[in-house]
Amino acid sequence: MQELLHVDLADVGPASTETDVIVVGFGAAGTCAAHAAREAGAEVLALERSAGAGGAAALAEGIIYLGGGTPVQRACGFEDSVENMAAYLMAACGPEPDEAKVVAYAEGSLEHFDWLVARGVEFDARLDVETQMAPRDTHGLVWSGGENAWPFSEIATPAPRGHLAKTKNSTGWLLMKTLAEACVAAGVDVSYDTRVTSLVVDEGRVVGVVAQSYGTESVYLARRGVVLTAGGFIWNDEMLRRHAPTLLRGTWKVGTEADDGRAIEMAQSVGAQVKNMHVGEVSLPIIPPRDLIQGIIVNGHGQRFINEDTYMGRVGQAALYEQDATCFLVVDEAAYQPNWMGLSATWVCETAAELEAEMGLPAGSLEATVDLYNRHAAHGEDPMFHKAAEWVRPLVPPLGAFDLRPGVAPYAPFTLGGLETLVSGEVVSLEGGVVEGLFAAGRTTSGICSFGYASGLSIGDSTLFGRFAGRRAAQG
């Protein structure tokens, strides 16, 4: 029997629990929403379907996108400002990002950094220049969005903004452990192994939820509001086919099985508006090592389509959405190394002509691309795609090529679309108003990214706007 997405209050039995604010999900957005609602004086209950806190963020590298001149940025010798950060985000998160959210995010970044530190999150004020991901050591800052690469380097003064909690390798688990413990210490009640199945409505207002735990169904009522922070829909193939079929070609879904879109569909059933449902981020983790970007990335026609020194998420998006998920990294012997995941050259040949034949590219295509690239590279220039001069030099045969097609290389997608919300966290209705009693944050919503992305924006968006949604829900 199919579970109802919403039920009327008059049709449910007596509530097992009544509280001020109910938060659905206890990951990055949920912990911060619950904490903020509790700080605002509300009684708060968080319902989490898994056996522990953290959600997808606990499995992630844990980068938090923060800027405007954080103590970590300043200690590493970088100047930044709210205006500079907003200028970058408006360019990198487009086309047509949510400007109100971008401005609020940039303006709130410094205070949010302090808020995280006050709740126990520590940062090692050192920059790692080798990676766009979590460093192998405890470095607390990385270039996570191509800020120092074209075109962004011409739009805003480059500054790294990828902050990481102080631990080696991926830091998501530590970040979420810290935030969850702070949340509980603040007085938030948490019920684990509790899967929310339906919203409860009363005369058009969301007043609670129905949830299941170990086969028992219970009704939970909220006097002030319900906050949905239950992730995206990357693990729901039916929703992907409907809204974002391109992402079905991804080979390594980023998220957990809880990212099934249920919260989005529940909200839609009570009149919520959705936004950017077709959009996803697609990581294609080619580097480190950074030396590989001395090579060129070409498509199935043997032609370049992007500057190789940019953020690898831009490469993944461009490859999947625009190049039929067909691309290759061509390098020479001086730049060649297996990448951090152990990917190595699939083909090695003495000339570009021999290499293109081995790869099955059109005759003369790669040879012409390498010749054109080398002609300009001899002068340290890349007029076609503006790769930074420090990475530009002629490619000297023999040449090798990495196969970066799905099945060989990991295309790692997650959804960016979801419920349309105001900056304050209220869920927008189909009529342009708000759904009374309903709030949302995190990947359940369409955040500051309308298509473009930088690593750390999911956790940054989730934690900051989670706080906003929790605070607003506490007001009733």
C-alpha positions as CSV (number, residue, x, y, z in Angstrom):
1,M,0.0,0.0,0.0
2,Q,1.4,3.4,-1.0
3,E,2.0,5.7,1.9
4,L,0.2,9.0,1.9
5,L,2.3,12.1,1.5
6,H,0.1,14.2,3.8
7,V,-2.9,13.5,6.0
8,D,-5.5,15.8,7.7
9,L,-5.3,16.3,11.4
10,A,-8.8,15.1,11.8
11,D,-7.9,11.7,10.2
12,V,-5.0,10.8,12.5
13,G,-5.1,9.3,15.9
14,P,-3.9,11.0,19.1
15,A,-0.4,12.4,19.0
16,S,2.4,10.5,20.7
17,T,4.4,13.7,21.2
18,E,3.7,17.4,20.9
19,T,6.5,19.9,20.8
20,D,7.2,23.4,19.4
21,V,9.4,22.6,16.4
22,I,9.9,19.3,14.6
23,V,13.0,18.9,12.5
24,V,13.0,16.1,9.9
25,G,16.5,14.9,9.4
26,F,19.6,15.3,11.6
27,G,22.4,16.0,9.2
28,A,24.2,19.3,8.4
29,A,21.0,21.3,8.0
30,G,19.0,19.4,10.6
31,T,21.5,19.8,13.4
32,C,21.8,23.5,12.8
33,A,18.1,24.1,12.4
34,A,17.4,22.2,15.6
35,H,20.1,24.1,17.5
36,A,18.9,27.5,16.2
37,A,15.3,26.8,17.1
38,R,16.4,25.7,20.6
39,E,18.5,28.8,21.0
40,A,15.4,30.8,20.1
41,G,13.6,29.3,23.1
42,A,11.6,26.5,21.3
43,E,11.2,23.0,22.5
44,V,12.6,20.9,19.6
45,L,12.4,17.3,18.5
46,A,14.6,16.0,15.6
47,L,13.5,12.9,13.8
48,E,16.2,10.9,12.0
49,R,15.5,7.8,9.9
50,S,19.0,6.3,10.4
51,A,20.6,5.0,13.6
52,G,22.9,8.1,14.0
53,A,23.4,11.7,13.2
54,G,25.2,13.2,10.3
55,G,23.4,12.2,7.0
56,A,25.4,12.6,3.8
57,A,27.6,15.3,5.4
58,A,29.1,12.7,7.8
59,L,30.3,10.7,4.8
60,A,31.6,13.7,2.9
61,E,35.0,15.4,2.8
62,G,33.5,18.0,5.1
63,I,34.5,21.2,3.3
64,I,32.5,24.2,4.5
65,Y,32.5,27.2,2.1
66,L,33.2,30.3,4.2
67,G,34.8,33.7,3.3
68,G,34.7,37.4,3.7
69,G,37.9,37.4,5.7
70,T,37.7,34.5,8.2
71,P,40.5,34.1,10.7
72,V,41.8,31.1,8.8
73,Q,41.9,33.1,5.5
74,R,43.8,35.9,7.2
75,A,46.2,33.6,8.9
76,C,47.1,32.1,5.5
77,G,47.7,35.5,4.1
78,F,44.5,36.1,2.1
79,E,42.3,39.2,2.1
80,D,38.6,38.7,1.3
81,S,35.5,40.7,1.8
82,V,31.7,40.2,1.7
83,E,31.5,42.0,-1.6
84,N,34.3,40.0,-3.1
85,M,32.8,36.7,-2.0
86,A,29.4,37.6,-3.3
87,A,30.9,38.6,-6.7
88,Y,32.5,35.2,-7.0
89,L,29.4,33.3,-5.9
90,M,27.1,35.2,-8.4
91,A,29.4,34.1,-11.2
92,A,30.2,30.5,-10.0
93,C,26.7,29.5,-8.9
94,G,24.9,30.7,-12.1
95,P,23.4,31.1,-14.4
96,E,20.8,33.1,-12.5
97,P,21.6,32.1,-9.0
98,D,19.3,33.2,-6.1
99,E,20.8,36.6,-5.5
100,A,19.1,37.1,-2.2
101,K,20.5,33.9,-0.9
102,V,24.0,34.6,-2.3
103,V,24.1,38.0,-0.5
104,A,22.8,36.6,2.7
105,Y,25.3,33.8,2.5
106,A,28.2,36.1,2.0
107,E,27.0,38.6,4.6
108,G,26.5,35.8,7.2
109,S,29.7,33.9,6.5
110,L,32.0,35.5,9.1
111,E,29.4,35.2,11.9
112,H,28.7,31.6,10.8
113,F,32.4,30.8,11.1
114,D,32.3,32.1,14.7
115,W,29.1,30.2,15.4
116,L,30.7,26.9,14.3
117,V,33.8,27.6,16.4
118,A,31.7,28.4,19.4
119,R,30.1,25.0,19.1
120,G,33.4,23.2,19.1
121,V,34.5,23.0,15.4
122,E,38.3,23.6,15.2
123,F,40.2,24.7,12.1
124,D,43.9,24.3,11.4
125,A,45.0,27.7,9.8
126,R,47.1,26.2,7.0
127,L,46.5,26.1,3.3
128,D,46.9,23.0,1.1
129,V,47.6,24.0,-2.5
130,E,47.7,20.5,-3.9
131,T,44.0,19.6,-3.7
132,Q,40.5,20.9,-4.1
133,M,39.3,18.2,-1.7
134,A,40.1,17.2,1.9
135,P,43.9,17.2,2.4
136,R,45.7,14.2,3.7
137,D,46.9,16.3,6.7
138,T,45.0,18.6,9.0
139,H,45.2,21.7,6.7
140,G,42.1,23.7,7.2
141,L,41.9,25.7,4.0
142,V,41.8,24.7,0.3
143,W,41.0,26.3,-3.1
144,S,37.7,24.5,-3.5
145,G,35.9,26.3,-6.4
146,G,38.4,27.4,-9.0
147,E,38.5,30.9,-7.5
148,N,42.1,31.3,-8.8
149,A,41.2,30.1,-12.3
150,W,39.6,31.8,-15.3
151,P,36.9,33.2,-15.5
152,F,36.5,33.7,-11.8
153,S,40.0,35.1,-11.3
154,E,39.0,38.1,-13.5
155,I,35.6,38.6,-11.8
156,A,36.7,38.6,-8.1
157,T,40.0,38.8,-6.3
158,P,41.0,35.1,-5.8
159,A,40.7,33.8,-2.3
160,P,40.4,30.2,-1.0
161,R,37.3,29.5,1.0
162,G,37.1,25.8,1.5
163,H,37.4,25.3,5.3
164,L,37.8,22.0,6.9
165,A,37.5,20.8,10.5
166,K,40.8,19.8,12.1
167,T,41.5,16.2,11.3
168,K,43.3,14.2,8.6
169,N,41.6,13.2,5.4
170,S,37.8,13.5,5.1
171,T,36.4,15.6,7.9
172,G,32.7,15.3,7.5
173,W,32.3,12.8,10.3
174,L,34.1,15.0,12.8
175,L,32.1,18.1,11.8
176,M,28.8,16.3,12.2
177,K,29.8,14.6,15.4
178,T,30.7,18.0,16.8
179,L,27.5,19.7,15.6
180,A,25.2,16.8,16.8
181,E,26.8,16.8,20.3
182,A,26.4,20.5,20.6
183,C,22.8,20.2,19.5
184,V,22.0,17.6,22.1
185,A,23.9,19.6,24.8
186,A,21.7,22.6,24.0
187,G,18.6,20.5,24.9
188,V,17.3,19.2,21.6
189,D,15.6,15.8,21.8
190,V,16.5,13.3,19.0
191,S,14.6,10.2,17.9
192,Y,16.7,7.9,15.7
193,D,15.5,5.1,13.5
194,T,12.4,7.2,12.9
195,R,11.3,7.6,9.3
196,V,8.9,10.4,8.5
197,T,6.3,9.3,5.9
198,S,3.7,12.1,5.9
199,L,3.0,15.7,6.8
200,V,0.0,16.4,9.0
201,V,-2.1,19.5,7.9
202,D,-4.9,21.4,9.5
203,E,-6.9,23.8,7.4
204,G,-3.9,24.3,5.1
205,R,-1.2,24.7,7.8
206,V,1.4,22.0,8.4
207,V,1.0,21.0,12.1
208,G,3.1,17.8,12.4
209,V,4.2,14.6,10.8
210,V,3.5,10.9,10.8
211,A,6.5,8.7,11.3
212,Q,7.4,5.0,11.6
213,S,9.9,3.4,14.0
214,Y,10.4,-0.3,14.2
215,G,7.1,-1.0,12.5
216,T,5.1,1.3,14.8
217,E,3.4,4.4,13.4
218,S,3.2,7.5,15.5
219,V,1.9,11.1,15.2
220,Y,4.1,14.0,16.2
221,L,2.6,17.5,16.4
222,A,4.4,20.8,16.2
223,R,2.9,23.9,17.8
224,R,5.1,26.3,15.8
225,G,6.5,24.6,12.7
226,V,8.0,21.6,10.9
227,V,11.5,22.0,9.3
228,L,12.4,19.6,6.4
229,T,16.1,18.9,6.2
230,A,16.0,15.4,4.8
231,G,18.4,15.6,1.8
232,G,18.0,15.6,-1.9
233,F,16.8,12.9,-4.4
234,I,19.9,11.4,-5.9
235,W,18.9,7.9,-4.7
236,N,15.4,8.1,-6.2
237,D,15.8,6.9,-9.9
238,E,12.1,7.6,-10.6
239,M,12.5,11.2,-9.6
240,L,15.7,11.5,-11.5
241,R,14.1,10.2,-14.7
242,R,11.3,12.8,-14.2
243,H,13.4,15.8,-13.3
244,A,17.2,15.2,-13.9
245,P,17.7,12.2,-16.2
246,T,21.3,13.3,-17.1
247,L,22.3,12.4,-13.5
248,L,21.3,8.8,-14.1
249,R,24.6,8.4,-16.0
250,G,26.5,9.1,-12.8
251,T,28.5,6.1,-11.5
252,W,29.0,7.1,-7.9
253,K,26.0,8.7,-6.2
254,V,27.0,11.2,-3.6
255,G,24.6,10.8,-0.6
256,T,22.8,8.1,1.3
257,E,19.7,6.0,0.6
258,A,17.9,8.6,2.7
259,D,18.3,11.1,-0.2
260,D,15.2,9.7,-1.8
261,G,13.2,12.9,-2.3
262,R,10.4,12.0,0.1
263,A,10.6,15.3,1.9
264,I,10.3,17.2,-1.4
265,E,7.3,15.2,-2.5
266,M,5.6,15.6,0.9
267,A,6.0,19.3,0.6
268,Q,4.7,19.3,-3.0
269,S,1.6,17.5,-1.9
270,V,0.6,20.4,0.3
271,G,1.2,23.0,-2.4
272,A,5.0,23.7,-2.2
273,Q,6.9,25.1,-5.2
274,V,10.1,23.5,-6.4
275,K,13.0,25.0,-8.3
276,N,15.9,23.8,-10.4
277,M,14.9,20.2,-10.2
278,H,16.9,19.4,-13.3
279,V,20.2,20.5,-11.8
280,G,23.0,18.5,-10.3
281,E,26.6,18.8,-9.4
282,V,29.0,16.2,-10.9
283,S,32.4,15.7,-9.4
284,L,35.1,14.3,-11.7
285,P,38.0,13.9,-9.3
286,I,41.0,14.0,-11.7
287,I,43.5,15.7,-9.3
288,P,45.6,15.6,-7.2
289,P,48.4,15.6,-8.3
290,R,48.2,19.1,-9.6
291,D,50.9,18.4,-12.2
292,L,48.3,16.6,-14.3
293,I,46.6,19.9,-15.2
294,Q,49.7,20.7,-17.4
295,G,47.9,18.4,-19.8
296,I,44.8,19.1,-21.9
297,I,41.2,17.7,-21.5
298,V,39.5,16.9,-24.8
299,N,36.1,15.6,-25.8
300,G,35.1,12.8,-28.2
301,H,35.9,15.1,-31.1
302,G,39.5,15.5,-29.9
303,Q,38.8,19.2,-28.9
304,R,39.4,21.1,-25.7
305,F,36.2,22.4,-24.0
306,I,37.4,23.9,-20.7
307,N,40.5,25.2,-18.9
308,E,42.2,22.4,-17.1
309,D,43.1,24.4,-14.0
310,T,39.5,25.0,-13.1
311,Y,37.5,23.3,-10.4
312,M,37.0,19.7,-11.2
313,G,33.3,19.9,-10.5
314,R,33.0,22.3,-13.4
315,V,34.8,19.7,-15.6
316,G,32.4,17.0,-14.4
317,Q,29.3,19.1,-15.1
318,A,30.6,20.2,-18.5
319,A,31.5,16.7,-19.5
320,L,28.2,15.1,-18.4
321,Y,25.8,17.8,-19.5
322,E,27.6,19.1,-22.6
323,Q,30.0,16.5,-23.9
324,D,28.0,13.3,-23.6
325,A,30.2,12.2,-20.7
326,T,33.1,11.6,-23.1
327,C,36.4,13.2,-22.3
328,F,40.1,12.4,-22.0
329,L,43.1,13.9,-20.2
330,V,46.1,14.0,-22.5
331,V,49.5,14.5,-20.8
332,D,53.2,14.1,-21.7
333,E,55.9,12.2,-19.8
334,A,57.0,15.3,-17.8
335,A,53.5,15.7,-16.3
336,Y,52.5,12.1,-16.1
337,Q,51.6,10.4,-12.8
338,P,48.7,8.2,-11.8
339,N,46.0,10.3,-10.1
340,W,45.0,10.0,-6.4
341,M,42.5,7.3,-7.1
342,G,45.0,5.2,-9.0
343,L,43.7,6.1,-12.5
344,S,46.5,5.8,-15.0
345,A,47.0,6.4,-18.7
346,T,44.9,4.0,-20.9
347,W,46.9,4.7,-24.1
348,V,50.5,5.8,-24.6
349,C,51.8,6.6,-28.1
350,E,54.8,8.3,-29.7
351,T,52.7,10.9,-31.6
352,A,49.4,12.7,-31.3
353,A,48.3,11.1,-34.6
354,E,49.0,7.6,-33.3
355,L,47.3,8.4,-30.0
356,E,44.1,9.7,-31.6
357,A,43.9,6.6,-33.7
358,E,44.3,4.3,-30.6
359,M,41.6,6.3,-28.8
360,G,39.2,6.2,-31.7
361,L,39.0,9.9,-32.2
362,P,38.4,11.5,-35.7
363,A,41.5,11.5,-37.8
364,G,43.5,14.7,-37.4
365,S,41.4,16.0,-34.5
366,L,43.7,15.5,-31.5
367,E,46.8,16.2,-33.7
368,A,45.3,19.6,-34.6
369,T,44.3,20.4,-31.0
370,V,47.8,19.6,-29.7
371,D,49.5,21.6,-32.5
372,L,47.3,24.6,-31.7
373,Y,47.8,24.3,-28.0
374,N,51.6,23.9,-28.3
375,R,51.9,26.9,-30.7
376,H,50.5,29.2,-28.0
377,A,52.0,27.3,-25.1
378,A,55.5,28.0,-26.5
379,H,54.8,31.6,-25.4
380,G,53.1,30.7,-22.1
381,E,49.7,31.6,-23.5
382,D,46.3,29.9,-23.7
383,P,44.0,32.3,-25.6
384,M,41.4,29.6,-26.2
385,F,40.6,28.7,-22.6
386,H,42.8,31.0,-20.5
387,K,44.6,28.4,-18.4
388,A,46.9,30.1,-16.0
389,A,50.4,30.6,-17.4
390,E,52.1,28.6,-14.6
391,W,50.4,25.5,-16.0
392,V,50.9,26.2,-19.7
393,R,53.8,24.6,-21.6
394,P,54.1,22.6,-24.9
395,L,53.3,18.9,-24.7
396,V,56.3,16.9,-25.7
397,P,55.7,13.4,-27.2
398,P,55.4,10.6,-26.2
399,L,51.9,11.3,-25.1
400,G,49.5,9.4,-22.8
401,A,45.7,9.7,-22.4
402,F,43.5,9.0,-19.3
403,D,40.1,7.6,-20.3
404,L,37.6,9.8,-18.3
405,R,34.4,8.2,-19.5
406,P,31.9,6.7,-17.0
407,G,32.8,3.2,-16.0
408,V,36.5,4.0,-16.0
409,A,36.4,7.4,-14.2
410,P,33.9,8.1,-11.4
411,Y,31.2,10.6,-12.2
412,A,29.9,11.5,-8.8
413,P,26.6,13.4,-8.9
414,F,24.1,14.8,-6.4
415,T,21.0,16.9,-6.9
416,L,21.0,20.7,-6.4
417,G,17.2,21.3,-7.0
418,G,14.5,21.1,-4.4
419,L,11.9,23.2,-2.6
420,E,11.9,26.9,-3.2
421,T,12.4,28.7,0.0
422,L,12.9,32.3,1.3
423,V,16.2,33.3,2.8
424,S,14.5,32.8,6.2
425,G,13.6,29.2,5.4
426,E,9.9,29.4,4.7
427,V,8.7,27.1,1.9
428,V,7.3,29.0,-1.0
429,S,3.8,28.0,-2.2
430,L,2.6,27.5,-5.8
431,E,0.7,30.7,-5.5
432,G,3.8,32.7,-4.5
433,G,3.1,32.9,-0.8
434,V,4.3,30.5,1.8
435,V,3.1,27.1,3.0
436,E,2.1,27.9,6.6
437,G,3.9,26.0,9.3
438,L,6.5,24.5,6.8
439,F,10.2,25.4,6.6
440,A,13.2,23.7,4.9
441,A,16.9,23.9,4.4
442,G,19.8,21.9,2.9
443,R,19.6,19.7,-0.1
444,T,15.9,19.4,0.3
445,T,15.8,22.9,-1.0
446,S,17.2,24.8,-4.0
447,G,19.9,26.8,-2.4
448,I,22.3,29.4,-3.6
449,C,23.4,27.2,-6.6
450,S,21.2,27.4,-9.7
451,F,23.7,25.2,-11.6
452,G,27.4,26.1,-10.9
453,Y,29.0,24.9,-7.7
454,A,32.1,24.9,-5.5
455,S,33.0,22.2,-3.0
456,G,31.8,23.2,0.4
457,L,28.7,25.0,-0.7
458,S,26.4,22.1,0.3
459,I,27.5,22.0,3.9
460,G,27.9,25.8,4.0
461,D,24.4,26.3,2.6
462,S,22.9,23.6,4.7
463,T,24.4,24.8,8.0
464,L,23.8,28.5,7.6
465,F,20.3,28.3,6.1
466,G,19.5,25.5,8.5
467,R,20.1,28.0,11.3
468,F,17.8,30.6,9.5
469,A,15.0,28.0,9.0
470,G,15.2,26.8,12.6
471,R,15.2,30.3,14.0
472,R,12.2,31.3,11.9
473,A,10.3,28.1,12.7
474,A,10.7,28.8,16.4
475,Q,8.8,32.1,15.9
476,G,5.8,30.2,14.8
